[in-house]
Amino acid sequence: MSHIVVIGAGQAGASLVGKLRSEGFEGEITLLGAEDGPPYQRPALSKAYLLGEMERERLFLRPRDWYDGNDINLRTGTRAVAVDATNKTVTLEGDEVLVYDHLAFTTGSHPRTLPAAIGGDLDGVYTVRDLADADAMTPEFVKGRRLLIIGGGYIGLEAAAVAAKLGLHVVLVEMADRILQRVAAPETSDYFRDLHTVHGVDIREGVGLERLVGEDRVRGAVLSDGMELDVDFVIVGVGIYPATALAESAGVAYDNGILTNAQGRTSDPHIWAAGDCATLAWKGAQIRLESVGNAIDQAETVARNMLGANTDYAPKPWFWSDQYDCKLQIAGLNIGYDHVVTRRTGDAQSHWYYDGETLLAVDAMNDPRSYMIGKRLIEAGKSPAPDVIANPDTDMKALLKA
């Protein structure tokens, strides 16, 4: 009877072990997680959980007794410190050694932090990546306090929305020319800049952080334009990087993530990877998809392939973000777009990314219909003419039959 060890008890790890059992694997499964609790959903940490609208137990993907009932050895509070790919062993803190037949890395990613030289190690400076981060910063969200957010990506904007709703004074600085510059078109940036401005958030683009000020705890900030701010706490949302250190030390090939083939196998035939830590083949390149949808789908494909399915992973990218009363839903990848078409119907708005005449992606703001139709069109390889999309009288559902 074989033993599968999965390192990383997040969304990908939980999805992988669940699929192994549902596909009929009867061998031993060990899921290793460095955090104390069972696998949980992370997106809610910067949204409902931080707002106090979601209880801790509702974060959990499955109750702990589900793992026991499915004979999955979930070992929380357990950190793997070394992998010996030659002898197929995993060494844990405390020097316990596990022997595996197949191993999967679902180690996720780490938040980028500020250097200590500019005050990144001061008390009151936070990132939003795990449950401990969210719990640590929750007491800071008191009406009237001053929050500085560094980074205008989705994490920073979601945190700004929470803080503004709770009555804090929020300044958000983005070093690039516009918020969401790395991930979205100017039209989407404009939409969310206007949304946050209406709610009182002070967004400053093209402005970076020079340094944070304080003895032990942050009390101020000096920005790259010379402006000095008094602040009570700081949230840093300047991106993430894949957690590949353990895989690298095991000799597994990596390049901005653990390199995998179309089936999720690494350069070692007995080692696999899925989720934020892993790259995947897409249109002749290796990319990483940082999303819940990819973590689930890629991990489930890896599980099936561990059992001999020999199935290539075909990503169907989708993402979302909740800010105030706006739900943003994204389908597809906008990599390589050359123009954007805007569609407005009432209060709903969507931005459709095209490369020439080819539809690549859709950003839908409070427009679930456009999101679902756009997602199905992209997955079917269909590209309606841009002027058809822009026309508010177009019967969108009919496009699926064209």
N, C-alpha and C positions, 0 to 999 in steps of 0.2 A: 504494500500500500504506500503510495507516494505522499510526500509532504510538500505543500506549497506555503511559502512564507511571503507575506505582503508587508512591506515597510512603508508606513504612512497611513494613519487611520482617519483620513478625510473623506470627502465625497467620492473620490476615485477608488480609494481602498475599500470603502464600504460597498460600493457598487460591484467591484471585482469579486469580493468574497461571496456576496449574495448571488451573483450570476454563476459562480462555480457550483454552488449548491443546487440552484434551480436547474442547472444543466446536467445534474446527476453525478457530480464528482463525489466520491465516497471516501477519499483519502483525508489526511490530516491537513487542516488549515490553521495557520497562525497569523493573526493580524496585529501588528505592533504599532502602538501609538504613543508618542512622547507626552501628550496631554493626559490629564487625569480622567476625563470623562469619555463617553462613547462618541463615535463620529457624529458631527453635527453640521448643519447648514451654515455657511459663512456669510452669504450675501446679506442676511437679515441683521448682521452685527452692526452695519453702518446705517441701518434703516429702522425697522420696527423694534428690534431689541434695544438699540440705543435710545429710542424714544420712550421705552418702557411699555410698548404695546404688545410685546411678546415675552412670555415667561420662558425661563431657561429650559425647562423640560420640552417645550415645543420646538426648540432648536434641534433636538436629537433626531437623527434620520430614522433610527429604530430604537426601541427600548433595549436596555442592556440584556434582558432575559431572552430577546430574540436570538442573540448570538449563541447563548447557551443552548437554546432549543434547537439550533441548527448545527450544533457541534462545531462551532467556530471558536477557537481559542483567542478571544480578544484580550490582549494584554495592554492595558492603558498604563500611563505613567512609566512606560518602558522605552528606553532609547537604545537603538542600535548604534554601535560605535565603530564597527568594522565588518566588512564583507570579504571573505576569502573565496574568490571565484574558482580557484583551482580545486580546493577541497570542498567547495559548496557549503560553506558555513557562515553563520552570522553571529558575531560576538555582541553581547548586550552589556550595558553598564553593570558592573559587578562581576564581569568575566564569565557569565553563563554563555554557553555556545549552543546554537541551534544548527542542526544539519537539514539542508533542504534538497529537494529534487528540482524544483523550480522556484524562482524568486521574482517578485515584482516590486519595482520602485513606484510608489504613489506618494512621493514625499512632498509634492506641492511646491510652494515658493515661499520666499522671505520678502518682507517689505524693505525697501531701501530706506536708510536712516540718514540723519544729518551727522557730519563729523563732529567729534567732541571739540575740535578746535574752534568751531563757531557756535558752540553751546548745545550741541545735540544731546549731550549727556545730562543736561539739567533736569531736575524734577519739573513735572508739568509739561513735558514734551512727549507726545504720544504718536504711535502708529495704530492703524486699524487693520489687524490681520487675524487675530484669534480672539477667543472668548475672554482670555485674561486681559487683553488690551481693552476690550469693550468694558469689562467690569471695572478696570482701573480708572478709566476716564469718566465713567458715568457720574460720579459725584461732582465733577467739574461743571456739569451742565446746569447752571443756576441762572435764573433770569437776571439780566443786567450785567453779567460778567462779559469780559472781552476775550474773544477767541481769534487767534490768527491761524489760518489754514494755508499751508504751503503746498501748492500743486492744484491745478485746475483740471484734473481728470475726474473720472466718475466717483472714486472714493472721496476725494476732496469735496466735490459738489454735493454728494449725498450727506456728508457730515455737516456741510454748511446748511443744508435744508433742515436737518434735525435741529441744529443750534438756533436757526432763525425761528423755527416753529416754537421753540422753548423760550424765546425772548432774549437771547444773547445778542451782543453786538459782534458782528462777524466781518472780518477783513480776510479776503482770499487773494493771495498773490500767485501769479502764474508767470514764470520766466519767459515762456514762449509768447509769440505775438497774440495768441488767443487761447482761451480755454478749449479743452478737447482737441487741440491741434493734431495730436498724434493719432487719434482714433476716429475723428469725424470731420465732415465737411464744414466750411464756414457757415452754411445755413443752419446746421444743427448747433454750432457754437453760438450763433446769434440768438437762436430760440432760447437756449438755457441761460445765456447772459441776461436776456430780458426778464426771464422768469425769476432769476435770483435777485435782480435789481428791484423788481416790484416788491419782493419780500424783504428788502432792506439790507441785503448782503452787499458789501463794498468790494467789488471785483476789480483788481488792478492787474492788467495784462502787460507783458513786456517788462515786468518788475520781478526781481529775484530777492533772495534773502542775503544780506551781507553777514549778519551775525545776530545771535540771540544774546540778551543781556540779563545778568543775574548772578548772584553768588552761588547759592545751592539750588534755588528754584528760579525758573524763568520769570522775569517781570517786564521785559520789553524786547523790542526787536529793532534793528537798523536794516532798512531795505536798500537795495542796490541803487535806488534813485536818491539816497540820502535821507529819506523820510524816517523819522523815529516814531515808534508806536509803543504805547503802554499796553501790555497784554497780561491776561491772567493764566492762560494756558495755550498750548500750540498743538495742532494736529498736522502731521507730516504725511502727505499723500503724493509721493514723487515716484511711484512705480514699484514694481516687484522684480525679483530675479529668481530663476529656478533653483530649487534645492537639490543640487547635484553633487555635493561634496562627497557623500558616501559612495555614490556610483563611480565618481572619478577615482577615488582611492582604490576601488575594486578593479580598476583597469577598463571600465566600460567607456566606449567612445562617447564624446559629448561635444556640443558646440551650441552655446546658448540654450542648453537643455540636453537631456539624455537622448542620443540619436537612436531612433527606432526605424524599422522598415515598415512597410504598409500594414503588416500584421501586428505591430507593437513589440516585436522582438528587438533586443539590443544587439550589439556586436558580440555578446556572449550568448550562445544558443540556449542557455538555461536561465537567462535573465530577461525580464520584460519591463516595460515602463508605460505609464498612462497618467493623464492629467497635466497640471501646470508644469510639472518637472520634465515632461517629455516633448520632443519634437515629433512631427508627423509629416509624411510625404503629401504635398499638395501642389499640383500643377508643376511638377518638376523641381520643386524646392522643398526645403525642410522648414516648417514653421511651428510655432507654439500657439495654441488657442487657450487663453486664460478665461475659461467659462465653466459654469456648472454643467451645461449641456455636453460639452466635450469631455469633461471628467467622467460623466456617466457613460456616454456612448463609447468612448475609447476604451475605458476600463472593461466594459462588458464584452467588447470585441476581443480584447486581450484574454479575458477569461475563457471565451469559446475557443480561441486559438491555442491556449494552453492545453485544451482537451482535444486538439487535433482538427479543428474546423477548417483551418487554412483559409480564412476569410480576410480579405483586405478591408481596412477601415475606410469608409467613405464619409468624411465629416459633413455634417449639415449644420453649419454654425448658426447659433442664436444666442442672444444676450438680452439683458434687461436692466433697467435702473429705475428706481422710484425716487422722485423728488417732489416734495409738497403733494399736490393732487395730480401730478403728471406721472404717468407710466410711460416710459420709453421702452419700446421693444425693437430689437434689431435682428434682421435676418440676413444671412450671407456675410461675405467679407468684401469690404470696399477697396481692397488693394488693387491699384492700377486704374482707378476711375478717372475719367477726364471731364465729366460734367454731371451735374445734379439737377433733377427735375423735382419741383415742389408741387405737391397736391394738397389742396385745402378743401375740406367739406365741413362747414360749420366751425366748431371749435377744434376739430381734429386736423392734424397736419402730418404729412409724411414727406420724407426726402428719399428719392430714388436715385441710386448711383449707377451710372452707365459708363462702360468703356466702348465708345463708338455707339453701336446699336445694341450692345450686349448688356443686359441687366445683371448687376453684380450684387447689390445689397439694397436694403431698405431700412431707414430709421423712421419709426412710427411713434408719434407723440399723441397719446390718448386716442389712438386710431387702431384698435385691435383688428378691424376688418382688413385694412391695408397691410398690416403685418402678416396676417395669416395668408392672404392672397399672394402677397409678395414672396413669402417663404415657399409656398407651393409652386409658384412660377419659377423661382430660382432652382428649386430641386428638380423640376421637370425640364430645365434648360430652355424655358420660354422667355422671350424678351419682347413685350409689347412696345410699340413705338412710343417714344417719349411724349409726343403731343397727345397721344391717347391717355396716358397716365395723368398728364397735367389737366386734362379736361374734367371738371367736377361732375359732369353729367355722364361720364363713362360708366357703364355697367361693369363693375370690376369682376364680379363673379363670372361673367360671360367670357372674360379673358382666359380663364382656365380651360374653356372648351375650344378655344381658337386653335 
